[in-house]
Structures are given as structure tokens and as C-alpha cells.
Amino acid sequence: MTPPAFSIFAAIAELIVTTIVYYSIIGHLRGKPFRFKLLGFAILFEAIVNVTYMVTRFIGSDSPVHLSGLMKLFATLHGTFSMLVFIWLIILFFLASSSAKLEQNFFRDHRLGTYLFLVLWGISVASGEIMFALIYL
């Protein structure tokens, strides 16, 4: 099955957004200034492009109705999990931005939560890329 152009774009864009997320958070963990504009752009892009993509794939005309019940379950779990992790990213962004204005490092002060987030973000992205491969490749 040939993937729709928007699916290809979203899969590639997700990898770019993930690079920015890791770069911004890990860089700040290592003592670099918090790149709030860069991470803010990535969050805005994620909200506009990739969340829109997930919603249109779930309820839109391109909804993959031909998928097996197991794949539909995987897609639903992936979408729900990804939205929760994305909301966590937004919360972390605001907490880290507020801390940076006070010359504090939120990610260093909350290492366990930060590393847990990074792992869960990676799982979210990997599950989406795996789903893309299973459906289209």
C-alpha cells in the first residue's frame, strides 16, 4: 500500500521534532541555556501538524478502515499514549521556561522525571514509526 503524502511528511517531521526535543532538553540538562524558542517552535509544529495528522487518520476520510482489529487497537493505544506524552511535554516546557527565567534548571532539578519523559517520548515516537512501517511498508 502506498502511503499518503501527509503520512510520509508526518513520519519525517516527527523525527525532526524529536531531535529538537532531545537537543533542547538534554542540552539544558548539561548546563546549556534553555532553548525555549526552539522547543516552543517544535511544540507548536507538533500541535499543528502531527496532532492534526493523528486526528485526521483516526476520524478522517483517510482513516485506515482496512486495518485488522489488533492494528486498530495498537493505533488507538499509540494515539492516546502519544497525546498524554505530548501534554507532558507542554507542561515541562512551561515549568522549564519559568525556572529558566529565575536562573534555575528545571530539568537538572527533576532528573528522574526528565529522563522518564525522554524514554516515554522515545517509545511514543518509535511506536508511531513502527506503525507506519507495518501499515505502509
N, C-alpha and C positions, 0 to 999 in steps of 0.2 A: 504494500500500500504506500502510495506517495504522500509524504506529509504536507499539509498545507503550509504556505509560506509563513504565515503567522506563527505556526508551531516551530518552524526552524528558527525564526527570529527570536522567539521567546526562549528557546533552549540555549541559544548562543548568548543572549542578553543575560540570562540567569547566571551564566559562568562569569560574565564581566561584573555583574553586581556582586557576586560572591567574592571575587578578587578585591573589589573595593571595600566590602565589609571586613574581610580579614585584614587587609592592609591598614585600614583605619583603626580597628580595634587592637590588633597586635602591635602596631606602631605606637599607639598610646600606652599600651602595657609596658613597652620597652622604654618609655620616657620621652617619646617624641610628642610634640604638640598635638592636641586632638584636632583631627581634620574634619571638623563638624560640617563645613560646607560640602566637602566631597561626600561624606556619609549621608548628609541630608539630601544631596542630589540623587544618590543611589536609592535612598528610601522613597523619594518622590517618583523616580523612574520605576521602581519595583511596584509601587502602588498603581501607577497609571498603566503600565504595560503588562507586567506579569500577573498581577491580580485580575486585571481585565481579561487576560488570556484564560486564566483558570475559570473564571465565571462563565465566559462565553463557551468554553469547552464543556462545562457542566450543564448549562441550560440552553446554549445557543443552537443555531441550525447546524453547526459543525460538531455537535455532541456525538461522541462515538457510541452510537446505539448498538453497533455490531459487536461490541466487546463482550467477553464472557462475564458471567456473574462475579467470578473471582477477580477479574481485572477491574470491573466497576467498583468492587469493594476496595481494592488497592488504590484506585484513583480517588475515591471518597476519603479514605484514611489519609492519603498523601495530601490532598487539598486541605482537609481540616487541620492536620498537623502543621502544614506549611503556614497556614493563616495564623495559628497560635504562635509559632516561632517568629513570624513577621511582626505580630503585635508586640512580642517581647523585644524585638529589635527597636521598635519605635520607643518603647518605654526606656530601654537602655540609652538610646540616643538623647532623650531629654534629660535623663539623670546625669549622663556623662557631660553634656553641654553645660548644665547648671554647675556641676562640680568644677569643670574647667574654668568657668568664669570666676570661681573662688580660688583658682590656682591649686585645685586638688585633682587627683587622678582617680576617677570612679572605678575604672577597670582594675587598677592596681589594688585599690581598697577592697574590691569584691572579686578577687581572682577566681575563686571556686565557681561562682555564678557566671563569670565571664567565660571561663573555659567550658562550662556546661553548655552555655549558649552556643559557643563556637562549634562544639561537637553536634549539638542538635541542628544547628543551621546546616552543617555539612550533610547530616543524614537527610534533611529535608531536600536539599538540592540534589543529592545523589539519587534519592528515590524518584524525583521528577525526571532526571536524565535517564534512569533505568526504565521508567515507564515509557518515555519517548522511544527508547531503543526497542522495547518489547512490542510496542504498537506499530512502529513505522519501519524498523529495520529487519 
